[in-house]
Amino acid sequence: MRIPESKIEEIRTSVNIVDIISEFVQLRKRGKNYVGLCPFHSEKTPSFTVSDEKQIFHCFGCHTGGNVFKFLTEYHKISFLEAVQELAEQQGIAIEFDKAEYSEQQSEQEVLYDINTEAAKYFLNNLLNDDEGEFARKYLQSRNIKTQTLRSFGLGYAVRGWENFINYAKSRNLNLDKCIQLGLIGKTSEGKLYDKFPGRLIFPIFSPNGRVVAFAGRVMDPNETGAKYINSPESLIYIKGRILYGLSFAKDDIRRLDKAILVEGYMDLISLYQSGIKNVVAVSGTALTDDQVQLLSRYTKNVVLLFDADTAGIKASMRSIEILLKRDMEVKIVSLPKDEDPDSFVNKYGREEFEELVKKAENFLEYETKYYESLGRFDDPSTAADAIRELVKPVALINDELKRNLLIKNIAQKFNLREKLLESELDKQLVQIKKFEKSNSRIFQSRKAEDAESIIVNPLANGSPEITPLLYNLEKEILKLLFEAEKPVAELIFNYLQPEDFTAELNRELFELVKEEFENKQEFTTSGLIGLLKDETKETFVRELTFDKYSVSSNWEERFPSITAEMTLLKFAKDTVMKFYLGRIDKRIQSNRREIELTDDESKLLELMKNNNELEREKKRIREALSG
């Protein structure tokens, strides 16, 4: 089953990319385009550009870009198919599935999702019905987890043995290589296959839209020497640092309450959810990441941290505070009683006591101050100075200047210090942050753009050594015109030029792609054309080509102020095609002249001279045809 390409195109054209992106990024008009701060990397100066005309976006800093589906997949960390379905639902468009195979873009992800779904059913059935699953059922009962709850979260059990899941996968005709890729099956150096999760309680991990992307397995046997938890490896559908456990269950309540409670473990979340506290997500097995915070910010800007009260939990809280503040989140921290975690607390004291605890949550400054006090760091002037500097550091991460100043005033009052002194310390921290971000941004941009720049800056690398910079730039201008997706312009270009006229390999490939699409459909869009590109380097090159970095000369509008934009574009296209065509003829004439100088053969000499005369007549014909 697949979504027909025509339906995907209908969904894409039903929305305006500016409207969709504006829900998540503050955009302002600049010329024909819209600009804003890129949501995919840290920056202070806007380099994120959205084209209303072409229905694409591109960041000149990190080189991320594409059409509206690409934005949603990158921003929400969802699959292409989920992005299509989300827009269809938003627009009220019913999706019809073909019985044909998935398209290349849809296929790989869907196969992996289907395998994980089958695996989740297998593990759940083991837990509910297998005799060996009794051990796991009793464990969950001892943790006060009800059958309804374990069904809701799809908990499962992997029976002992090395080939039970393998045999099940074979019986369901699952692709074993894909099972290995997903970490459900392992493979020894000798090529022998084995189950990866035997004897473990299974926690399916869901995407924000509720699809199974991975699994975590908790050991059940106390004598087991392996890791307490093992997780699925990262795959095409699962990147660990981009997933928050439980988000698919919690997102509606997070939106409704405008607050998310962030915990560490699977059982913490499940116990809280079962008790009626449903606006909870878990980091589970990883330190909080920028991507996770970005994902959470889609639903709320208010986060309550609820980590264990031990040293590791406190350190995790401190790290998380910094990441959340960088993303302009409002952060509060709940301090649990000693030796308690969210799971044990809610089971021991109940929902009401837990909610009272959350009401008493402290802001990050109060939490960190109390922590340093508990360590005695304010008892001595030297350690007190260092501790106060540590308090200023997270304040410097806040973008809101007014909020920063109020927090500095708070610290000054608490420790009876002059505000100017703390403001000076704050300025030092801001300078350090700016240097760090600038350095990181340079490294990030350099790595991300390396392949694309090798084509843009060094066009000869993938083309013929005979191409001149002038000719290469004309080839680029013609591609730029084609990706404007104007039918009269395309007809003009295809009437005079063929793929073999292009010297640079990349330019020739892109010309062929547009020509084939035009001949098949007789109409196209910039967004649709870019969607056809499967190679990220080519896509980046084309996006940068279509934006202002390689824009059609603005002199034409100044030279012909009385004509329409469409006429200006056509006139510019004629001029560019003429220059390109004449340049190629001149190249042939020059080649003939070199041969004339070297040849002693009179018949060949006459042939070359005759050929040059014909080429000169061809130049005159082209000038007359394209100068009007």
N, C-alpha and C positions, 0 to 999 in steps of 0.2 A: 504494500500500500504506500502511496506517495501523494503529496499535494501537487497538482498540475502546475507547470510553470506559468500558465495563463492566469491561474488563480493567485499565485504568488505576486505576479505583476499587478493584478487588480488591487490586491491589498496594499502593495507598495505605493501605487498611485492614488490611493484613497486618502492618504495623509500628506501633510506638509512637514518635511523634516525639521523646519524651523520651529514649528509648534511643538513637535515631539521633544526635541532637544531642549527647548526653553523650559520644559517642566523640570529639568535637572541642572541646567547651566544658565546663568544669567548672561544673556546676549544683548549686544547693542549694535545698531546699524553702522556699517562703515562702507561707504560706496554702495556697490551692488550686494555686498555680502554682510554677514553678521559675525561678530567676534566676541570671544569670552575667554575666561581662564580655563585651560584644559582640565577635564575631570580625570584624565588618565596619567598625568604626571604633575609634579609640584612646580608652579611657576608664579611669578609676580606680574609679568607683562603678558597680556593676552596674545597667544599664537594659535589659538583654536578658532578655525574659520568654518562657517556654514554657508553654503550657497543655496538661496531660495530658488534661483533660476535653474540650477543643475541638480538640486535635490541630493547633494552629497556634503560631507564634512571632511575636514582635514586639519591636523595639527602640524604646524611647521616646526614645532619643538621636538615632539616624540615620534612624528610621522605616522600616527594612528589615524585611520580615516576609512571612509566607505559610504555606503548608503544607509538608510534608516535602520535596516535589519542589523547591519554591522554595529551601529551605535548601541542598539539594545542588547546585542549579544555581549559586547565588551563592557557596557555599563552595568548590566544586571547579572553578568556572569552566567548567562543561559545559552542554550543551544540555538542554532539557526531556526530549527523547527519551532521551538518555544517562542522565539521572537515573532515569527510569522503568526502563530496562534494567538499571541498576546495582542498584536495589532488587529487581527481579524475580530477578536472578541470586543475590543475597544470600538471598532467601527461597525459592529453588528453585521459582519460578513460571515455567512455560513461557509465552512470549509468542506469541500467535496474531495474525497480521496479517490485516486485512480487505483486500479488493481495492479498496475505495472510496478516494476521495481522502483525503489527510491532513486532519485537523481543522485549524482555524485556528491552534491553538497549535503543532501539529507542522509545518504545511505550509511556511512561509517558510524555516525553518532547513533542512529536509530538501531543498528544491529547491536551496539554495546548496551543501549538502554534495554532492549528486549532481553538480552542475556541476563542482565542484572535483575530484571523483573522476574524471570524464571528462577533465578537463584534465590531471590527473596521468598518466593512461594515455597520453594524446597525447604529452606531453613525454618520458615514459620510452621510448616506441616510437621517437621521433625520435633519442634518444641511442643506443639499441641497434641500430637498423636503417637509419636514414636516412644517405645518403652524406655529407651535410653534417655529420652528427653525429660523423663520424670525428675532426674537429678537437677536439671536446669529449672524445671517448673518449681521445685521445692526451694531452690535458691531465690527465685523471684518472689515466692510467697514470703520467705524470710525477710525480704526487703520491702514487704507490704505492697508489691506491685500486683494489681488486679488483672484478671484475664482480659477484660475489656481494654485496659491500658496497653498491655503487651500486643494485643491485636492492632490497636490504633497506631502504634509505633512500628509495627511489623517485626517485633523481636523474634529471633529464631535460635536454632541450635544446629550445630554441625556435628553429626554423630562421629564417634571415633572410627579410625581406619583411614587408609590412604587412598582409597579408590571409590568411595561411596558417591561423592559428588561427580567424579569423572563418569561413573556408570550412568548416573542420572542425566548428565549433560549429553551423553551419547544417545540415551533413550529419547531425548527431546530434540535430537539433531542440532545441538548447539555447536557452534564453531569453536573447537578446542583451542586453536591459536588465539582467538579473541578472548577466551576464558583465561588463558595464560596472561594476555595483555592486561586484563582486568584484575589479576591477582587472585582469582578464584582457584586456579590450578597452578602448581609449580612444576618446574622441569629440571631434573638433575643434569650434571655435565655429561652423563652417559645417555641422556635423552629420555629417561624414565619420567613419566608424569605422576604427580601425587596431589592430593587435596591439601589446600593451604590452611584451612581453619578447623581441623578435626578436634572434637572435644571442647569447643568454645561456644559461649553465648554470643549470638550475633546481633549487632546493632546496624540495621540499614541506615545509610546516610543519604539524605534527600536533597535535591536541588531546591531552590526557592519555589519552583512550580510543582514540587512534590514528586519528582521522578527519582528513582534510585540511581545514584551515581557511584556509590562505593559501599564498603562494609567495614565495620570494626569488629574484631573478635576478642572477647574477654575470656581468659583462661578460667576453667572451672575446677580443675584438680589442683589442690594446694601444694601437691608434690611436684607439679609441673615446673621444669627448670627454665622454660622459655619466657619471653616477655609477657607481662600481665595483659597487655593489649597488643594486637597486631592490626594494622590498617591496610586497606587496599592501596596499591601504588597509584601515583598520579597517571592519568590517562587523558584521552581526548575529551572525556566528559567529566573528569574530576581533577581539579587542582586544589590541593588541600587548603592553601591559604586563602582561597576564594569562597569557601563554604562555611556557613554557620549552622551547626547542628540544631535542628528543631525549627528553623525559620519558616518552613512551609506550614507548620502547625501554628506558629505564634504570630505571623505577620498581621493578621486581621486585628488581633487584640493589641498588638504594638501600635498600630495606626489609631485604633479607637482610644487607647489610653495615652497616646503620644509619649510612650516611655517603654524602654526595653531593659529587662534585667539580664545581665550577662554573667553566666556561671562557667565553671571549668569542665564539669564532667557530664557524661550521658545520664547517669543515674540521678545526678542533681536536678537536671532538667525534667526528667520523666516524673520524679517524685513531686516536684513543684506543680507540674502540669496536672497531675492526677488530683492534687489537693485543690485545684481550681485557680491556680496562679499560672496563667497561660501566656503572658507576654514575656516569655523567657527564651533565650538562645544560649548556646554553649560553644566555646572555642574548641574544646575536645581534642586534645593531643597535639596542639600547636599553640605557640604564643600568638597573641592577637596581631593581625596584620593590617596594613593600610587597605588592602582590598576588602577585607571583612568589614572594616569600619565604613568604607564607601558603600558597600552593600547594605549595611544596617541604616545608613543615613537616608536611604530611599524611603524608610518607613517612619523614622523619628530622629530628632536631634538630641534626645534626652536619654542618657544611659546610666543605669545603676550597676556598679560593679559589685559582685558578690562571690569573692574567691575565698578559699580556705584561710583559716586564721593562722596557719603555720608560716614559717619563714618563706617557703617557696611561694605560697599564696600571696604573701605581702609583696614579694619582689615582682610577681606577675601583675599585681595591681598597679605597682609603680610604673612598670613598662607600658601597661595598657593606658594609663592616664595620659602619658605623653602622646601616644598615637591618636587617641581620641581628641585631645586638644588641638592637634595639628589639623584635624578635619572639622574644627569649629563645633564640636559636640559639647553639650552640657554634661558634666561628669559628677556623679555622686558615688560615694562608697559606703557600703554597709559593713560594719565590723561585727563579725560573728563571735559568740563566746568561745573561749578556749576549747580546743578539741572537738569543735563542731564544724560540720560542713552543711550546705543547704539541704541535702538529703536527710541527714540525721536530725537537723533542727526541726524541719517541717513535720517529720514523723513523730518527733518527741513532743513538740509544743503545739502543732496545728497551724492552720492557715491564719487565724486572727493574730496570733503572736508574731508570726512571720511578717504579716503586713504592718504591724506596729514597728517592727525592726526596720523595715524599709522606709517608713515615715521618718525615722530618726537618722537616715543616711546623711553623711557629712559631705561638704564640698571637698574637692581634692586638696585644698590648702589646709583645711582643718585636719584631714586624715593624715597628711604627710607631717604636719607639725606634731600631732600626737605621737606618731611613730618615732620621730626623732627625739621627742621628750622621753619616750619609754627606753630609748637607748642611752639616755643621759647626755645627749650631744649639746644641750644648752647649758650644761653645768660648768663648762670651762670656756673662756673667751675664744680660744683658738678653734676649738671644735664647733662652738656656736656660730662663728663667722662662716665656716664652711657649710654648716647646716642651713644658714639663712641664704647663702648662695644657691644651695640645692633647691630651696623653696622658690627662688626667683626664676630658676631655669624653666619649669613648666609654664610659668606666667608668660615668659617670652614667646612661647609657642602659640599663644592666642592671637588671632589676627585683629580682633576688635580692640582698638586703642583705648576706648573708654573703659571697657571691662578690665584691660590690663592696668590702667591707672587706679581703678577702684581696688583691685587686689593688692597693688603695691601699697596703697594707703592702709589697707587692712594689716599687712605685714609690719608696716612702720608703727602703727598704733600698738600692735601686740608686743613688739620688742622695744618700744620707746626709742625708735630711730628716726633720723631726719629723712623725709621722703626723697629729697635731692640725692642723698647717698644711695638709696635703693634704685632710684631712677638711673643713676650713673651705672650701677651694676646691671640693670635691665638693658641699657643701651649696649653694653659690652656683649651681653648674651645675644641681642638682636643682630649685632655685627657678625658674631660667630655663626649664627643660624644662616644668615644670608650667604656667607662664604661657603658653608657646607652645602647649601642648596644649589649654589652656582656651580660648585665643583661636581656635585652629583648629576646636575642637569647636563653638564658638558659631556660627562662620561656616558650618560644614558643616551643622549642624542647621537653621540659619535657611534655607539654600538648599533643603535636602532637604524641609523641612516646609512651605515657603511655600504651595504649592497646597492641601495638606490643611488647614492652619490657616485659610486664607481661607474654607473651608467650615465648619470647626468653630467658629471664633471669630465669623465673620460670616455666619451662616446666611441672612440676608436677601439676600445678594448674588445667589444663584441661585434665589431663591424669590419669593413674593409679599410686597409691602411691608406687607400686612395681618397677617402672622404676628407673634404676640407671643412674647417669650422663654419664657414659661410653656408656651405651646402647642408651641413648637419643642422644648423639653426633653421634653415628653410624647411627641412624635413619636420623639425619640431613644430614649426608654425602651422604646417599643413595638418599635422596630427591634432594640434590645438583646435584648429578650425573644425576638424571632423568631430571632435568630442564636444563641440558646441551643440551637436545634434540638430542642426538646421538642415532640412531637406534640400532646399535650393543650393546651399553651399556644398552639400555632399554630392549632389548630382553633377555640379560643375567639376569638382575635384575628380570624381570617378570617370568623367567624360575625357579627361586629359591625362590622368595618371594611372599607372598600374603598380602592383606590389614590387615588381622587378626594377622599377625606377628608383627604389629606395636602396641606399647603400648600406646604412647601419642596420644590422640584423634585427635589433629590437624594434626599430621604427617600421621595418618591413612587416614584422609579425603583427604589430598593432594595426597597421593599415589594412592588412588582410582580414583581421578580425572584424573591423568596422565595415569593410566592404561586403563581407559575407553576411553580416547581420542586416545591412541595408538591403541587399538583394533578396534576402529571405522575407523581410518584413516591410520594406519600403518606408519604414519609420522607426525611430529609436529615440532613447533619451540618454543623457549623460550618465545618470544613475544606473540605468539598465545596462549600458555598455560596461561600466566599471564593475557591475555585478557579475559579468561574464568572465572577468579575469581571475584565474585561480592562483596565479603566482603573486606573492605579496610584494616582491620587488617591482614588478611591472605595474601593479596597482598603485603603489606609492608614487612611481614615476608619473603615471597618468594623472593622478590627483593633483600633484604639484604642477603639472603641465596646464591643467584646466583652471587653476586659481591664479591670482594676480602675479605670482612669481614669474609666470611665463604668459602674461596677458597679451591680448591683441592690442596693437599699438594705439594709444589714445590720441595720437596725432591725427588719425583719420577723422575723429569726431570734430577736431578743431578745423581741419581743412574743409570738411563738408558739413557745416552746422545745420543746413536746411533739410537734410535727408534723414530718413528714419534709421533706427538702429539696425534693422534687418538689411536695409540697403547699404549701410556702412559696412556691415559684415560681409556682404556679397562683393562689394567693391574691393575690400581688403583681400578677400579670397582670390579674386581675379588677379590682383596685383602679385600676391604671393605665388600663385600657380605659375604666372607668367615668369617671374624671377627664377623660380625653381626649374621650369621647362627650359628657359633660355640659358640658365647656368649649365644644365646638362648638355645642351647643344654646343655651347662655347667650349666645354671640356672636350667634346669630340673634335671640334674644329682645331683646337690647340694640339690635340694628339695627331691629327692629320698633318698639321704644319711641321711637327717634329719629324714625322716620317718623310715628308717632302724634302726636308733638309738633308736627310740621310740617304735617300734612295738614288740609285743610278739608273734604275729601270724606267725608261720613258713611258711605257704603257701604264705602269703602276702610278707614275707621277701624274699622268693625265687623269687617271681614275680618282686619285686623291683630290685633285683640284676640282674635278666635276662634283665629287661628293661634298666638298666644302661649299661650292656654289648652291647646291641643293639645300644644304643646312642653312645657309644665309637666307634663302627664299622661305624655308620653314620658319626661321626666326621672324621674318616680316609678317608671315601669315598669322603666327601666334600673337604678335603685337597688335595686329589689326583686330583679331578676334577677342582679345582680352582687355583692350584699352578702353572700350566703350563703357 
